[in-house]
Amino acid sequence: MAGTNPLIQQGTLNRLLASVVWTNFPGLNVTASYLDKEGIKLALEGVSSLQHGTMTGIVQSPEPYLPISVTINLLKTQQLANAYKTQMESISLIGAGMVYPDVNQNGNALTQAGGLGAYQLQNMSIQSTPEIDFSGTTPVYRVTLTGYYIINNALWGGF
C-alpha cells in the first residue's frame, strides 16, 4: 500500500494519573496532589526466570514473584507525609495495594488505545524514609516501600 503511513499513535503521558491505592489503609492512598514532581517510582528487582547451567545448555526456572520497591515522593508540607510517618511509628506493614501508571489504561480520545496497566502489590511494608532535607529548600518527603509482585502465573496451571 504505497502512501500509507505505517506509524501508530504514540500515546500521551499524564502525570496526574499516577497513584498508589492501599487495600487496608485508604488514608495512605496517594494521588497527584500529594506528590512532588519526582512522583512515584516502581522498581521490579531480581530476575523473572533463573537459569541453571548444564553441560550442554540452560534449564529455565521461572520465578513465581519478584521483589518490588515503590518510592513515593510526598510533600512534607501536607498531612499525608505525617500519616506515613505515624504509620511507620505504629506498624510498618501495609499489605496489598495497586500502583497506577502515568498513562491512560483504557484509552480515550487523546490516546486512542490503552497503555501500561496497573501493578498489583503484595505484602508491602514501609522500609525507609531516606534523608529528609530540613533546609527549607525542598518539600520532598520520600517514602520507600517494599514487597513483592506476582509473575509467571501460568506456573500454577503447569503451563
C-alpha positions as CSV (number, residue, x, y, z in Angstrom):
1,M,0.0,0.0,0.0
2,A,2.1,2.9,-1.2
3,G,1.4,6.2,0.5
4,T,0.1,4.7,3.8
5,N,1.7,5.9,6.9
6,P,2.8,2.8,8.9
7,L,3.3,4.7,12.2
8,I,0.9,4.2,15.1
9,Q,-0.1,6.8,17.6
10,Q,2.5,7.1,20.4
11,G,0.0,7.9,23.2
12,T,0.2,10.6,25.9
13,L,1.7,10.8,29.4
14,N,-0.4,12.3,32.1
15,R,1.4,13.0,35.3
16,L,-1.9,13.4,37.1
17,L,-2.9,9.8,36.6
18,A,-0.1,8.1,38.7
19,S,-1.4,7.0,42.1
20,V,-1.0,4.4,44.8
21,V,-4.0,2.8,46.4
22,W,-3.8,0.6,49.5
23,T,-6.4,-2.1,50.2
24,N,-6.3,-1.8,54.0
25,F,-5.0,1.7,54.5
26,P,-7.1,4.1,52.4
27,G,-5.8,7.0,54.5
28,L,-2.4,6.4,52.9
29,N,-3.6,6.5,49.3
30,V,-1.6,8.8,47.1
31,T,-2.8,10.9,44.2
32,A,-1.0,13.6,42.2
33,S,-2.0,16.4,44.6
34,Y,0.2,14.8,47.3
35,L,3.3,14.4,45.1
36,D,6.5,16.3,44.3
37,K,7.4,16.4,40.6
38,E,9.5,13.3,41.1
39,G,6.2,11.4,41.6
40,I,6.1,7.7,42.1
41,K,8.8,5.3,41.1
42,L,8.4,1.5,40.9
43,A,11.3,-1.0,40.6
44,L,11.0,-4.7,39.9
45,E,14.0,-6.3,41.4
46,G,15.7,-9.6,40.6
47,V,15.0,-11.8,37.6
48,S,11.8,-13.4,36.3
49,S,13.5,-16.7,35.5
50,L,16.6,-18.3,37.0
51,Q,18.9,-20.0,34.6
52,H,20.7,-23.2,35.6
53,G,23.7,-24.1,33.5
54,T,24.1,-27.7,32.3
55,M,26.8,-29.4,30.4
56,T,25.0,-28.7,27.1
57,G,22.7,-25.7,27.7
58,I,20.5,-24.0,30.2
59,V,17.5,-25.1,32.3
60,Q,15.0,-22.3,32.9
61,S,13.3,-22.0,36.3
62,P,10.6,-19.3,36.2
63,E,10.1,-17.4,39.5
64,P,6.6,-17.0,40.9
65,Y,7.2,-13.5,42.1
66,L,9.7,-10.6,42.1
67,P,10.7,-8.3,44.9
68,I,9.4,-4.9,44.3
69,S,10.0,-1.4,45.7
70,V,7.9,1.7,45.4
71,T,9.3,5.1,46.1
72,I,6.7,7.8,46.7
73,N,7.9,11.4,46.7
74,L,5.4,13.0,49.0
75,L,5.2,16.7,50.1
76,K,6.3,17.1,53.7
77,T,4.1,20.2,53.7
78,Q,0.9,18.1,53.7
79,Q,-0.7,15.8,56.3
80,L,-0.2,12.6,54.2
81,A,3.6,12.8,54.8
82,N,2.9,12.7,58.5
83,A,0.3,9.9,58.0
84,Y,3.1,7.7,56.6
85,K,5.5,8.8,59.4
86,T,2.8,7.9,62.0
87,Q,2.1,4.6,60.2
88,M,5.7,3.6,60.3
89,E,5.9,4.5,64.0
90,S,2.8,2.3,64.7
91,I,3.5,-0.6,62.4
92,S,5.3,-0.5,59.1
93,L,3.2,-3.3,57.5
94,I,0.8,-2.1,54.8
95,G,-0.2,-5.2,52.8
96,A,-1.7,-5.2,49.4
97,G,-2.1,-2.3,47.0
98,M,-2.0,-1.1,43.5
99,V,0.3,1.3,41.6
100,Y,-1.4,3.0,38.7
101,P,1.0,4.5,36.0
102,D,1.0,7.9,34.3
103,V,-0.8,6.7,31.2
104,N,-4.4,6.0,30.3
105,Q,-5.1,2.3,30.7
106,N,-8.4,2.2,28.9
107,G,-7.8,4.6,26.0
108,N,-9.6,7.8,25.3
109,A,-9.9,10.3,22.5
110,L,-6.3,11.5,23.1
111,T,-4.5,8.2,23.3
112,Q,-6.7,6.0,21.1
113,A,-5.6,2.9,22.9
114,G,-4.8,1.7,26.4
115,G,-1.3,2.0,27.8
116,L,0.6,0.2,30.6
117,G,-1.6,-1.4,33.2
118,A,-1.6,-1.2,37.0
119,Y,0.8,-3.2,39.2
120,Q,-0.8,-5.3,42.0
121,L,1.5,-5.1,45.1
122,Q,1.6,-7.9,47.7
123,N,2.8,-7.9,51.4
124,M,4.1,-4.3,51.3
125,S,5.8,-2.5,54.2
126,I,7.3,0.9,54.7
127,Q,11.1,0.3,54.6
128,S,12.6,3.7,54.9
129,T,12.3,7.4,54.6
130,P,15.8,8.3,53.2
131,E,17.4,11.5,54.1
132,I,14.9,14.3,54.8
133,D,16.1,17.8,54.0
134,F,15.0,20.4,56.6
135,S,16.9,23.3,55.0
136,G,13.7,24.9,53.8
137,T,14.7,24.4,50.1
138,T,12.7,21.2,49.1
139,P,9.3,19.9,50.1
140,V,10.1,16.2,49.4
141,Y,9.4,13.5,51.9
142,R,10.5,10.3,50.2
143,V,9.0,7.0,51.4
144,T,10.2,3.7,50.1
145,L,8.0,0.6,50.5
146,T,8.9,-3.0,49.6
147,G,7.1,-6.2,49.0
148,Y,6.5,-8.5,46.0
149,Y,4.8,-8.7,42.6
150,I,3.4,-11.9,41.3
151,I,4.6,-13.0,37.9
152,N,4.6,-16.2,35.7
153,N,1.0,-17.0,36.7
154,A,1.0,-19.9,34.1
155,L,3.2,-21.9,36.5
156,W,0.2,-22.6,38.7
157,G,-1.5,-24.4,35.8
158,G,1.6,-26.3,34.8
159,F,1.8,-24.4,31.5
